[in-house]
Amino acid sequence: MLEKKHIQALEDFVGKENVYSDKAHMIAYSYDATRTRYEPDAVVFPRDEEDISRILVYCNHHKIVITPRGAGSGFTGGALPTNGGITLAMEKHMNKILEIDMENMVAVVQPGVINMDLQRAVEEVGLFYPPDPASEAYSTLGGNVSENAGGMRAAKYGITKDYVMALRAVRTNGDIIRAGKRTIKDVAGYNIAGILTASEGTLAVITEITLKLIPKPRFTKGYMGIFPSVDDAMNAVFKSLASGANPVAMEFMDSLVVQALKEKMGVELPADAGALLIGDVDGNVEEEVAFQLQTLEASFKENNAQSFIVAKDDKERDELWFARRNASPAITIFGRKKLNEDISVPRAKLPEALKAIYAIGEKYDFKVPCFGHAGDGNIHVNVMVESQTPQALERGHQAIEEIFQMVVDMGGTLSGEHGIGTAKAPFMHIAFNEMELALFREIKKAFDPNNILNPGKMGLLP
Amino acid sequence: MLEKKHIQALEDFVGKENVYSDKAHMIAYSYDATRTRYEPDAVVFPRDEEDISRILVYCNHHKIVITPRGAGSGFTGGALPTNGGITLAMEKHMNKILEIDMENMVAVVQPGVINMDLQRAVEEVGLFYPPDPASEAYSTLGGNVSENAGGMRAAKYGITKDYVMALRAVRTNGDIIRAGKRTIKDVAGYNIAGILTASEGTLAVITEITLKLIPKPRFTKGYMGIFPSVDDAMNAVFKSLASGANPVAMEFMDSLVVQALKEKMGVELPADAGALLIGDVDGNVEEEVAFQLQTLEASFKENNAQSFIVAKDDKERDELWFARRNASPAITIFGRKKLNEDISVPRAKLPEALKAIYAIGEKYDFKVPCFGHAGDGNIHVNVMVESQTPQALERGHQAIEEIFQMVVDMGGTLSGEHGIGTAKAPFMHIAFNEMELALFREIKKAFDPNNILNPGKMGLLP
């Protein structure tokens, strides 16, 4: 519980109307997409960077912990106030697109801007912001930067960090830091914007984001490859890319997902379909789109694809994507609760990784439907915990731990795009040795000596 | 001077044949491309990562400073042992391409590998490593990563940091750190590879580099636009890019460079040519190349280009590029000594920036021929200090300081690709305030508490 005098001080900083501490609001702000609950002691809506600086100075002095929050849509608990304290919510005031600079192809936004709102605004003027996490309709760009969000289009266009040109951020001592420039090249000083990206709100509070934009591609087409087996599809992923294909997206659905799509969503697919690859290709000229489709088709067929379908128009493209968009709801036919992980491996390891995942599933007696962003090696692994008994959950966690160990042994990572937060913190020791964890802690300490910013996340410090 | 017992210890670690401390070698290793001289007390050639770890532990204990060195081709003094101590030279043993992984499109190299050697090796198997600093024929990838080297192809393909997937590095306490993965997406832990890139050897010693490769583009064509004035050319740069062109390179030469090319190199250009833009476009299909050329031509002509020339074949392309490649030797007609800076501004600021640079040149009575990577906003500004008198040099430095102030005021940076080192250290206060410099120092301290790694660089600590 926060002492009354602290609430008073916060109200003095930002105005009474921008501080909540009543029970109802504390419950409302206790969730994120992990569905675990931690109530903050207060929720504060800063109006600007100066508010944030003042709040940090005060909280740093009084050792009050702070959790920055965008939309609370993260899958790993980054926005959960696990140690209570203050939730610093960006949604109310820090939510403006400050500038779309068409001449330099750059957007400047506050952290509370919703990803899709930026996408729409820049597309209206012929520009393109590629990172498109599945949460794009509600997640904020501050959250996207803090977690280094990925998405469908990462196969061709990369992830959030590839678009962060500059950040403004406030340190726990109140210092306002400008990191990076609105220039393509900048090698003056350490890459602070680079280390703040993906730092899960543990190092500083981001107050302004400068994002690179690119020209909007003129032509896009959707495709679907149907494969007899997961192994064939996984071979087609890395072999088609190594043969020169550069699709915008290459999304994978395994046999269980195919079954679920048929049964629950009525998707019509051949009886012997064992796996799907769905995606888009794009280009400035139609011939480039055709080249991409030919390259994919040739490689898919070499890897035993039963068919390769190209959408004739946007309507057909939407129909192809229906399967991918409904993969997550479809697999509820296998159980009410899933442990959803987002491992990533070097692409050529995908066939081996998927085999190992299914073997671990069998060993622990769980169905493990998998789908996701195969084009960049990032797979969403869903361990279906059929009942919610503590025993089943415990076995589920053992299966997950075994999957993580296998992924790391293959040169992969615990998280392709969801981050570590609290959900994956127990597994950090699998991916990093003591020397590496020590370095993380020293960096955390250099930025935030009192450990008031989002403590307990990433498995670094309690 | 290093005590004899220290030399002995180093010899014990790496073998007598891998330690130099004689005067002749100290002179040989006292230079880099800045042409200033600082002799080390010893040059050590580590055989492997374990050697480096042992050397760092020893030097850290005895507070002996260490300067890592690739080819010594840097323009800002990053490899100069300004405080004496040990130069850790990667050229002799740590110079192997360890792996070219065609399936994952990744190369793993030691830091002493020469950039061009990697480019050649990957192109032989149909892959492409885009970063091409002008020093590509002799600079090392360890140096490229440490300085975050750019190059001609950055306009389309980005810079070194965009290709660094993972690093191995040794901390001053001997800890060996693995940072990053051979995966497109990885959001587990802080982005250590990101902060080591461009850190100029001040945080850790890089021992292994994993680089992203891409498929080699199938078609490339060269182009040249001839403009009546610098202003027209600079407008054409940002307007053509904002209109959707995505050239591989867009290199700029101003009126003085044009004059020098004609007079010294015999390049044939129209009498009224005031500025050139030279570059390449590429694509997977010829229609994409044609689209790029059409987009450039339309935009160049809208911005008063007198002519737009497309090279019919590789021979003609080489002829176009002859002008760009000889810009640097040509401008020696304006004097024996130049102060060569590599400012970078948001591209739409280029017209204004160039005008301001020439005005500053006039004020201090220097010719300032400019050329460089206009497509990414990075311009090489050459203040021609006609005599080497201390007065002329002092005036030259004043002109440079004024240029930097103007660049920073426009949202630009002190260095697009050369780094800070010692050469630009006096100007760091223009680009960063005390709070930002303090953060840099705290990060330096977190990695290297005894300040033994390349001290004195980047204007951080003496």
Interface residues (C-beta under 8 A of the other chain):
Chain A: D101 M102 E103 N104 M105 V106 G126 E147 N148 G150 A154 A155 G158 I159 K161 D162 R171 D175 I176 I177 R178 A179 K181 R182 T183 I184 K185 D186 V187 A188 G189 Y190 N191 I192 G194 I195 T197 A198 S199 L203 P215 R218 F238 K239 L241 A242 G244 N246 G283 N284 V285 E286 E287 E288 A290 F291 Q292 S344 V345 P346 R347 A348 H373 D376 G377 N378 G411 G412 T413 L414 S415 G416 E417 H418 G419 I420 K424 M428 A431 F432 M435 E436 A438 L439 F440 E442 I443 K444 K445 A446 F447 M458
Chain B: D101 M102 E103 N104 M105 V106 G126 E147 N148 G150 A154 A155 G158 I159 K161 D162 R171 D175 I176 I177 R178 A179 K181 R182 T183 I184 K185 D186 V187 A188 G189 Y190 N191 I192 G194 I195 T197 A198 S199 L203 P215 R218 F238 K239 L241 A242 S243 G244 N246 G283 N284 V285 E286 E287 E288 A290 F291 Q292 S344 V345 P346 R347 A348 H373 D376 G377 N378 G411 G412 T413 L414 S415 G416 E417 H418 G419 I420 K424 M428 A431 F432 M435 E436 A438 L439 F440 E442 I443 K444 K445 A446 F447 M458
